[in-house]
Amino acid sequence: MKIAVLGWGSLIWQPKELAFDKEFRWKEDGPTLPIEFARISKDGRLTLVITSEGTEVLTLYTLSTYKVLEEAVLNLAVREGSGRKSIGYYDKTSDDFMPEKFQFKTKIREWIHKTNFDAVIWTNLGEKWKIEEKVNERLISPEKRIEYLREFKGNKKALAEEYIRKTPIQIRTKYRKLIEKELNWTPII
């Protein structure tokens, strides 16, 4: 089985445990999906996710070195530090989607049917605006994401800035443009 792995954020420049074909590298003509900086990660960074509120962008993809879909899914879950439920997939041979109610099935199907891949996997985390601090929780309004980024100091600021600046240049979302304008966090090529 030939399995594609989709990416649009840190998976590309920081693959860690991801088992992918280094010679194949990352290709820039993956499916067009609505992506946005809309998830506050465990370390406080504002990260990219698929969301209906996102900007339609051309994602990237690479070739998994795994030939069994379940193994490729598990590998991506380990890389993401999450469970298997946070990994989406489409198996072209059986027409199976996970999650079953994935909102952008048509976009994935249209793309994969133009390729010689048998399956495709992706990180399927949703929006998250809750910050879990040591003593309490705090909600950030999605409209205040730039103000949220301005709050950072020191290493936390550097990590947040790195994520946004190292995001592939083709991931030109609405909020990336605003972050570049307001914070001058322009792409690092």
N, C-alpha and C positions, 0 to 999 in steps of 0.2 A: 504494500500500500504506500502510495506517495502522498505525504501530508505536508500542507503549507501551514506556517505559523504567521499570523498577522501581528503587526506592531505599528505603533504610532508615537511611543514615548520612550522611556528609559530602557525598555527591552532591547532597543536597537543599539544604543551606545554602552549599555551595561548588561549584557546577556547573562552574566553569572553562570548558573547551572544549566542554562538552556542548551540542549543538545541540538545543534543545527549545523548544516553543511557550510563550513567556513569558505570553501571555494565558491559555492553558490552565492554567498553573501546575501545582502538585503536588496530586493528589487523594489522599485518605486511605483509600480503600477498595480497595486492591490485593489480591492474593491473600494468604491466610494462609500464612506460611512459618515454619519453625523458625530463629530468628535468635539469635545470641549474640555477646558480646565474646570472640572466640576466635582472633584473628589478631594477631600482633605485626608491625606494618608496618616498612618500611625505616627510618622515623624513630623507631621505638620505641613509637609509640602502640599501644594495644590497640584493635583495630577490630572491627566487626561483620561476620559472615559467615553464610551459610546453613550450618547444621550439624545433623545428627540429634540432637545434644546440646542444641540450642537451645530457646528458648521459642516457642511458636506465637504469632505476632503478625501483625496486619494491616499489610501493607507499603503503601508509597505508590507512585504512578506519575505519569508525565507523558507528553506526546506528543512524539515525536521529530520534528524538522523534515525529516528524511530520509524519502524514500518508497521507497528500495531497502534491503532488509534488510542486505546486505553493507556498505553505507555507514554505516548506523546502528551496526552492530557495530564497525566500525573507529573511528567517532567515540567510542564509549564506551571502547574499548580505549585510545585516545589520552588521554582524560580520566583514566583509571585509571593511566596510565603502565605499561601492561602489554601483552602480546600478545593477539591475537584468541582464543587458546585459553582465556584467562581470562574470556571473555564467553560467557554462556549465552544461548540463544535458543530460541523455539518459533515455528514458522511454521504458523499455523492452516490456511492454504490447502493446504499439502502434508503436514501432520501430521509435520513434521521437528523433532526436538529436537537440540540440541547443548548439553552432551555427550549422546550417545545413551543413556548409562546414568544420566542425571540421576535422582536418587532421588525427586524430588517432582513428577514429571510430572503426576500426577492433580490436584494442587492448582493447577498452572498451567493445565491444560486446563479444569478446572471454572470457573476465574475468567474466562479469555479468552472462553469460549463464552457468557458472560453480557454481553459487551461487543461493540462494533462494531470492535474492533481485529483486524487481520489477522495481527499478529505481536507478540511481546514479547521484550525483551532485558533482561539483568541481569548484574551483576558476579558471577562464579562462582569466586571465590577460596576456597580451603579453609582449614581451621584451620592455624595455624603457630605453633609455640612456641619456635622457635630464634631467638636473637638473634645477629646477625652483627656482632660488634664488630671494631675495627681489627686486633687481634692474635689474637683467638680467637673461638670460638663458645660460646654458653651456652644450655642448654635450661631453659625455665621449665615447671614443672608446672602444668597447667591449674587445679589446686586452689589454687595460690599466686598467682593473677592479681591479687588485691587487694594482697598483699604486694609484688608486682612494681610496681604503680602507686605504692605508698608510697615506693619507692626514688628516684623522680624528684625533681630539683631544677631551679630556674630555668626557662628557656625550655622545656626538655623536659617539665617538669611542666605548664606552662601549655598546651602543645599537647595533651598527653594529657587534661587536664581539659576543655579546650575541646571535644574530640571527643565526650566522654561527655556533657557538659552540653548541647551543641547537638543531640544526637541527638533526632529528633522524639519528643515526649512519649508517643506511642502505642507506641513501641518499648520496652515494659516487660518486659525480660527478667529472668530470675532474678538474673544478676550485676549488672544495672543497679540493681536494688533493693538488693543488698548493697553496691555501691559508694556509693550514696546514703547508706546507713546508716553505713558505716564511714568514708568520706572526706568526707561531706557535699557531694558533687558533684551537686547537684540540678539539674534541667533549667532552662535559660535559654529563656524563651518569647519 
